[in-house]
Amino acid sequence: MRPTVLLYNPISTSPGKQRLPLSLLAIAAVIVSDYDVEFVDGNLIADPAAQIIERARATGAKLLACTVMPGPQLRQAVPVCKQVKRALPDLTILWGGYFPTQHYEVTLQSDCVDYVIQGQGEAPFRQFVDALHQGGSLADIPSLVYVDGGSIKVNPRAPVIPLNNLPWFPYDRIDVGRYVGSSYLGERVLSHNTSFGCPFACNFCAVVALANRRWIPEGAERVAKIVAYLQDNWHIDGLEFHDMDFFVSESRTAEFSERMIGRGLRWWGLGRVDTLMSYDDATWDKMQRGGAKMLFMGAESGDDETLKRMNKGGHSGTAMTLALVERMKHYGIVPELSFVLGNPPDPLDDIEKTIAFIRKIKQINPATELVLYTYTPVPQEGSILLDEATRLGFRFPDTLEEWASDEWAKRAMRRDPGTPWFKDDVRRRVRNFESVVNAFYPTVTDMRLRGNVRHVLRAMSGWRYQTKTYAFPYELKALQRAIHYRRPETTGF
């Protein structure tokens, strides 16, 4: 009888929007030849702790592996793992992903996590599973972090493995049909991850610590074959690429897009303003004909000095963002831009400059989607923004329980950071502007908003937008509750 490994995906989104647990599928792929795997998805079941306990007892599983990001995942993962550990103290619990990679000390000081794997997890995970079931030295497992004799041991990171050398995800071990959804992209939409990491070092981004500025992609031919497999088996007409940066290589983008021409698939992915502006017109034409429908990018700020402080690398400033949204209008591809507002040391000034910049963007390309975050520090060595935030009184939590609290869950979502310099009036300024701009320019991705509804929203918000009167938009918030129109938000998060 083959040993069983349990894989737990904590809740990450609202009901009906669940997406394939791609990180767990990736690590499952390297062990399914010798181990049975069972997935427990908190997005699909109400009581994942009970399910884990029941399946561990039924199968005799020795290991529960959990992927954890800050926010909703962490908030559920902590109490679930605590409950599981109380019921099954001998069950080994391993965490991987953004949060434990960055905060391994806090994670291992808790009473519910035994081990952490940092960074790309496939090869270390295989070695750890073998060592747990067959014996072996923990010191020989790269990327592993563990407690030994009361002190935390951090093993050197494993060499990265090209994704083309790794097996396909074991789709047959999961009910893929439960993850097919509908969106602006189509009636049957799934997700995939075609690369690991990102070569850039934006100092507000959690990916830097996870990948150490490396980008490891699947080749265009392999991606196209996977897309064909998903289409043939689940009849999808839309696909979200959840890469940290899908567009690093123009040649890969061009080849993939060319392979997609005629397949009837609309797709979405994440990239950078400067990278996409450097693409040839021929590549943009292939992207358009190959089904690219919306691209998510971090515009981040309406102030060039703030962009420099963010360490945006080759990003040459706000002028390039304006040029890109105009270029995308020509190709009929929707820009989806995120902004990080309220950066220290003067958050209100930063917000005002970015609001003025957003108005310029909307004038050029009204279809542009907006995702407005408020600045929340992330652990990153040498970050000017983190240093400034620390000087102003910011501190990370000391315990896993505090990280999983309501307060820090809000901060992780970058909607209400609660940082010392980010006062209520500043936060309200962001949210009030968001209410006005979202009503004046209703998102193109909400297919429920037909002509008359859009006209009502625009008429109700017109005087506010034209006069820049954003304060106390109670009538717009009431309208939103009545109509239930959707704010622009990232398709992939």
C-alpha positions in Angstrom: 0.0 0.0 0.0 1.4 3.4 -1.0 1.8 6.1 1.6 -0.6 9.0 1.5 0.3 12.7 1.6 -2.4 15.3 2.4 -2.3 18.6 0.7 -4.2 21.5 2.2 -5.2 24.7 0.3 -6.5 27.3 2.8 -9.4 29.6 1.6 -8.2 32.4 -0.6 -11.2 33.8 -2.3 -15.0 34.3 -2.1 -17.4 31.4 -2.8 -17.8 30.6 -6.5 -14.4 32.1 -7.4 -12.2 29.2 -6.4 -9.2 28.6 -8.6 -7.1 25.5 -9.1 -4.6 25.0 -6.3 -1.7 25.5 -8.6 1.1 25.4 -6.1 -0.1 22.2 -4.5 -0.6 20.6 -8.0 3.1 21.5 -8.7 4.4 19.7 -5.6 2.0 16.8 -6.0 3.4 16.3 -9.5 6.8 15.3 -8.2 5.6 12.6 -5.8 2.5 11.0 -7.4 4.6 8.3 -9.0 5.3 6.8 -5.6 2.7 8.3 -3.2 -1.0 8.8 -3.1 -2.1 12.4 -2.7 -5.3 13.8 -1.4 -6.3 17.5 -1.7 -8.3 19.3 1.0 -9.4 22.7 -0.3 -10.8 25.3 2.1 -12.4 27.1 -0.8 -14.7 24.1 -1.4 -15.5 22.7 2.1 -16.7 24.4 5.2 -14.6 22.5 7.8 -11.2 21.6 6.4 -9.8 20.7 9.8 -12.4 17.9 10.2 -11.7 16.7 6.7 -8.0 16.6 7.3 -8.3 14.7 10.6 -10.7 12.2 9.1 -8.6 11.5 6.0 -5.3 11.4 8.1 -6.9 8.7 10.3 -8.4 6.8 7.4 -5.2 6.7 5.3 -2.5 6.7 8.0 -0.9 9.8 6.4 2.2 11.1 8.1 2.3 14.5 6.4 0.1 17.5 5.9 1.6 20.0 3.4 0.0 23.5 3.3 0.5 26.5 1.0 0.2 29.8 2.8 -0.1 33.4 1.6 -0.8 36.4 4.0 -4.5 37.4 4.3 -7.4 34.9 4.1 -5.1 31.8 3.6 -3.1 32.6 6.7 -6.2 33.5 8.7 -7.7 30.1 8.1 -4.5 28.0 8.0 -3.4 28.9 11.6 -6.6 27.7 13.4 -7.0 24.7 11.1 -3.4 23.6 11.7 -3.8 24.2 15.4 -6.9 22.0 15.5 -5.3 19.3 13.5 -2.2 19.3 15.6 -4.2 19.0 18.8 -6.1 16.0 17.4 -3.1 14.4 15.7 0.1 15.5 17.4 2.2 13.0 15.4 1.1 14.3 12.0 3.9 16.3 10.5 2.8 19.7 9.2 4.9 21.4 6.6 4.3 25.0 5.2 5.4 26.5 2.0 4.6 29.7 0.0 5.0 33.4 0.4 4.3 33.7 4.1 6.5 31.0 5.6 9.4 31.8 3.2 9.5 35.4 4.6 8.4 34.7 8.2 9.9 31.3 8.9 10.9 32.2 12.5 7.4 33.3 13.5 6.0 30.2 11.8 8.3 27.7 13.5 7.9 29.3 16.9 4.2 28.4 16.8 2.9 25.1 18.1 1.3 24.0 14.9 4.0 24.0 12.1 6.9 21.6 12.2 8.8 22.5 9.0 9.0 25.2 6.3 10.3 25.0 2.7 11.4 28.3 1.2 11.2 29.3 -2.5 10.6 26.9 -5.3 9.4 23.8 -3.6 9.2 20.9 -6.0 12.7 19.3 -5.5 13.0 20.0 -1.8 9.5 18.7 -1.2 10.2 15.4 -2.9 13.4 15.0 -0.8 11.5 15.8 2.4 8.7 13.4 1.6 11.2 10.6 0.9 13.2 11.4 4.1 10.0 11.4 6.2 8.9 8.0 4.9 12.2 6.3 4.3 14.7 8.0 6.6 17.4 10.6 5.9 19.1 13.6 7.2 17.2 16.9 7.4 20.5 18.8 6.9 20.7 17.3 3.4 17.3 18.7 2.3 17.8 22.1 0.5 15.5 25.0 1.2 14.3 23.3 4.4 13.9 25.3 7.7 13.4 23.5 10.9 14.1 23.6 14.7 17.1 21.6 15.9 18.1 21.6 19.6 16.0 24.7 20.3 17.5 26.8 17.4 16.2 27.4 13.9 18.3 25.8 11.1 18.0 27.3 7.6 19.4 25.0 4.9 20.8 26.6 1.7 18.3 27.2 -1.1 17.9 24.5 -3.7 19.1 25.2 -7.3 16.1 26.2 -9.4 14.7 23.6 -11.7 13.5 24.6 -15.3 9.8 24.0 -15.4 10.1 22.2 -18.7 12.0 19.5 -16.7 9.2 19.0 -14.2 6.1 16.8 -14.8 2.7 18.2 -15.8 0.3 18.8 -13.0 -1.6 15.6 -12.0 -5.1 16.9 -13.0 -6.5 13.4 -12.6 -6.0 13.6 -8.8 -8.4 16.6 -8.4 -11.9 17.4 -9.5 -11.0 20.1 -12.1 -14.6 20.7 -13.0 -15.3 22.3 -9.6 -12.8 25.0 -10.5 -14.3 26.0 -13.8 -15.8 29.5 -13.5 -17.1 32.3 -15.6 -15.7 35.8 -16.0 -15.1 38.6 -18.5 -12.8 36.1 -20.2 -15.5 33.5 -20.9 -18.2 31.1 -19.7 -15.7 28.4 -18.8 -12.5 29.7 -17.3 -9.6 27.9 -15.6 -6.1 29.0 -14.5 -2.5 28.0 -15.0 1.0 29.0 -13.9 3.6 29.0 -16.7 6.6 30.3 -14.7 8.1 30.7 -11.3 9.5 33.9 -9.9 10.3 37.4 -11.2 13.7 39.0 -12.2 12.8 42.4 -10.6 13.1 43.7 -7.1 10.2 46.1 -6.4 10.6 46.9 -2.7 6.9 46.6 -1.8 6.6 43.1 -3.3 6.6 39.8 -1.5 7.8 37.8 -4.5 11.4 39.0 -4.2 12.1 36.9 -1.1 10.3 33.9 -2.6 12.2 33.7 -5.8 15.5 35.7 -5.2 15.0 37.6 -8.5 14.9 34.4 -10.6 12.4 33.7 -13.4 12.0 30.1 -14.6 9.4 29.7 -17.4 7.7 26.8 -19.2 8.5 27.0 -22.9 5.8 28.3 -25.3 5.3 24.9 -26.9 4.6 23.2 -23.5 2.2 26.0 -22.4 0.3 25.6 -25.7 0.0 21.9 -25.2 -1.3 22.4 -21.7 -3.9 24.9 -22.9 -5.0 22.4 -25.6 -5.3 19.7 -22.9 -7.5 21.9 -20.8 -9.6 22.9 -23.7 -10.0 19.3 -24.9 -11.0 18.0 -21.4 -12.9 20.8 -19.8 -14.0 22.8 -22.9 -12.6 26.1 -21.6 -12.9 29.4 -23.5 -10.9 31.5 -21.0 -7.7 31.1 -19.1 -6.0 33.1 -16.3 -2.2 33.0 -16.2 -1.2 33.5 -12.5 2.5 34.0 -13.2 4.3 36.5 -11.1 5.3 38.0 -14.5 4.1 36.2 -17.6 5.7 38.6 -20.1 9.5 38.6 -19.2 10.4 37.0 -22.5 9.0 38.7 -25.6 10.0 35.7 -27.9 8.1 33.3 -25.6 5.0 35.6 -25.5 5.1 35.9 -29.3 5.4 32.2 -29.9 2.7 31.3 -27.4 0.3 33.9 -28.9 0.9 32.7 -32.4 0.1 29.1 -31.3 -3.1 30.4 -29.7 -4.4 32.0 -32.9 -7.7 30.3 -34.0 -8.2 28.4 -30.7 -11.1 30.7 -29.5 -9.5 31.3 -26.1 -9.3 34.6 -24.3 -6.6 35.0 -21.7 -5.3 37.3 -19.0 -1.8 37.6 -17.5 0.4 39.8 -15.4 3.3 41.9 -16.6 5.3 45.2 -16.3 4.7 48.5 -18.0 8.3 48.9 -19.3 8.5 45.3 -20.5 5.3 45.5 -22.5 6.1 48.9 -23.9 9.3 47.4 -25.3 7.4 44.8 -27.3 7.3 45.1 -31.1 4.1 45.9 -32.8 4.3 42.4 -34.4 4.2 40.8 -31.0 1.2 42.9 -29.9 -0.6 41.9 -33.1 0.0 38.2 -32.3 -1.2 38.8 -28.7 -4.4 40.4 -30.0 -5.1 37.6 -32.6 -4.0 34.9 -30.1 -6.7 35.9 -27.5 -5.1 38.3 -25.1 -8.0 40.2 -23.6 -6.7 41.9 -20.4 -3.3 42.5 -19.0 -2.6 43.3 -15.4 0.3 45.6 -14.6 1.6 47.5 -11.6 1.5 51.2 -12.5 2.0 51.7 -8.7 2.2 55.5 -8.5 1.4 58.7 -10.3 4.7 60.2 -9.0 8.0 59.6 -10.7 10.0 60.1 -7.5 7.9 57.5 -5.7 8.5 55.0 -8.5 12.2 55.4 -8.0 11.8 54.8 -4.3 9.9 51.7 -5.1 12.9 50.4 -7.0 10.8 49.8 -10.2 13.9 48.8 -12.1 13.7 49.8 -15.8 10.3 51.5 -15.3 11.0 54.9 -16.9 8.1 56.7 -15.2 4.5 57.8 -15.5 4.9 58.9 -19.1 5.4 55.3 -20.1 2.2 54.1 -18.4 0.2 56.7 -20.3 1.8 55.6 -23.6 1.0 51.9 -22.8 -2.7 52.4 -22.0 -3.0 54.3 -25.3 -1.2 51.6 -27.2 -3.5 48.9 -25.6 -6.5 50.9 -26.7 -5.4 50.5 -30.3 -5.2 46.7 -29.9 -8.5 46.4 -27.9 -6.7 44.8 -25.0 -7.9 46.1 -21.6 -5.2 47.5 -19.2 -5.7 46.5 -15.6 -3.5 48.8 -13.5 -2.8 48.5 -9.8 -1.7 51.4 -7.7 -0.1 51.4 -4.2 -1.3 54.6 -2.6 -0.3 56.3 0.7 3.5 55.7 0.6 5.6 57.2 3.3 6.8 59.7 4.2 3.9 61.9 3.0 1.0 59.5 2.2 -1.6 62.3 1.5 0.7 64.0 -1.1 1.3 60.6 -2.7 -2.4 59.9 -2.9 -3.2 63.3 -4.5 -0.6 62.9 -7.2 -1.8 59.4 -8.0 -5.4 60.5 -8.2 -4.5 63.2 -10.6 -2.5 60.6 -12.7 -5.4 58.2 -12.7 -7.7 60.9 -14.1 -5.2 61.3 -17.0 -5.2 57.6 -17.6 -9.0 57.4 -17.8 -9.1 60.3 -20.2 -6.8 58.4 -22.6 -8.3 55.0 -22.2 -11.6 54.9 -20.2 -11.7 51.1 -20.3 -8.6 50.9 -18.0 -9.4 48.9 -14.9 -8.1 50.2 -11.6 -7.0 48.3 -8.5 -6.2 50.6 -5.6 -4.2 49.3 -2.8 -2.7 51.1 0.2 0.9 50.7 1.1 1.7 47.9 3.5 5.4 47.0 4.2 6.8 43.6 3.3 10.0 42.2 4.6 12.7 43.1 2.2 16.4 43.8 2.9 17.5 47.3 1.8 13.9 48.5 1.1 13.8 52.3 1.4 10.0 52.2 2.0 10.3 49.6 4.8 13.1 51.6 6.4 11.0 54.7 6.4 8.0 52.8 7.7 10.0 51.4 10.5 11.3 54.9 11.4 7.6 56.0 11.6 6.8 53.2 14.1 5.8 50.2 11.9 6.5 46.7 13.3 5.7 43.2 12.1 3.8 40.9 14.4 5.7 38.7 16.8 3.4 35.7 16.7 1.5 33.6 14.2 -1.7 34.3 16.1 -1.2 38.0 15.7 -0.5 37.6 12.0 -3.8 35.7 11.6 -5.8 38.3 13.5 -8.5 40.4 11.8 -6.3 43.5 11.9 -3.4 41.9 10.1 -5.7 40.1 7.6 -6.9 43.5 6.5 -3.4 44.8 6.2 -2.4 41.8 4.1 -5.2 42.6 1.6 -3.8 46.2 1.3 -7.2 47.7 1.8 -6.8 49.0 5.4 -3.2 48.9 6.4 -3.5 50.4 9.9 0.1 51.7 9.7 1.1 54.4 12.1 1.2 57.2 9.4 -1.9 56.1 7.5 -4.6 57.9 9.3 -8.4 57.5 8.9 -8.8 60.6 6.8 -6.1 59.4 4.4 -7.7 56.0 4.1 -11.1 57.6 3.5 -9.6 59.8 0.8 -8.6 56.7 -1.2 -11.9 54.8 -0.7 -14.0 57.9 -1.5 -12.2 58.5 -4.7 -12.5 54.8 -5.6 -16.3 55.0 -5.1 -16.5 58.0 -7.5 -14.2 56.8 -10.2 -15.7 53.3 -10.2 -19.2 54.8 -10.7 -18.2 57.3 -13.3 -16.2 54.6 -15.2 -18.0 51.3 -14.4 -15.8 48.4 -15.0 -16.0 46.8 -18.4 -15.5 43.4 -16.9 -18.9 43.3 -15.1 -21.2 41.8 -17.8 -24.3 42.5 -15.6 -23.9 46.3 -16.2 -26.0 46.9 -19.3 -26.5 50.3 -21.0 -29.2 51.8 -18.7 -27.3 50.9 -15.5 -24.1 52.4 -16.8 -25.9 55.6 -17.7 -27.4 55.8 -14.2 -24.0 55.3 -12.5 -22.3 57.9 -14.7 -25.1 60.4 -14.2 -25.1 60.0 -10.4 -21.3 60.4 -10.2 -20.8 62.9 -12.9 -20.9 66.1 -10.9 -18.5 64.6 -8.3 -16.0 63.5 -10.8 -16.0 66.7 -12.8 -15.7 68.9 -9.7 -13.3 66.5 -7.9 -15.7 66.3 -5.0 -14.9 62.9 -3.5 -15.9 63.3 0.1 -18.9 61.6 1.6 -20.2 59.8 -1.5 -23.0 58.2 0.5 -25.4 58.2 -2.5 -22.9 56.2 -4.6 -22.3 53.7 -1.9 -26.0 53.2 -1.5 -26.3 52.8 -5.3 -23.6 50.2 -5.2 -25.5 48.2 -2.5 -28.7 48.5 -4.6 -27.2 47.5 -7.9 -24.4 45.2 -6.6 -22.1 46.3 -9.3 -18.6 45.1 -9.0 -15.6 47.2 -8.3 -12.7 46.7 -10.7 -10.4 44.1 -9.1 -7.7 41.8 -10.3 -8.9 38.8 -12.2 -6.1 36.7 -10.9 -6.1 37.4 -7.1 
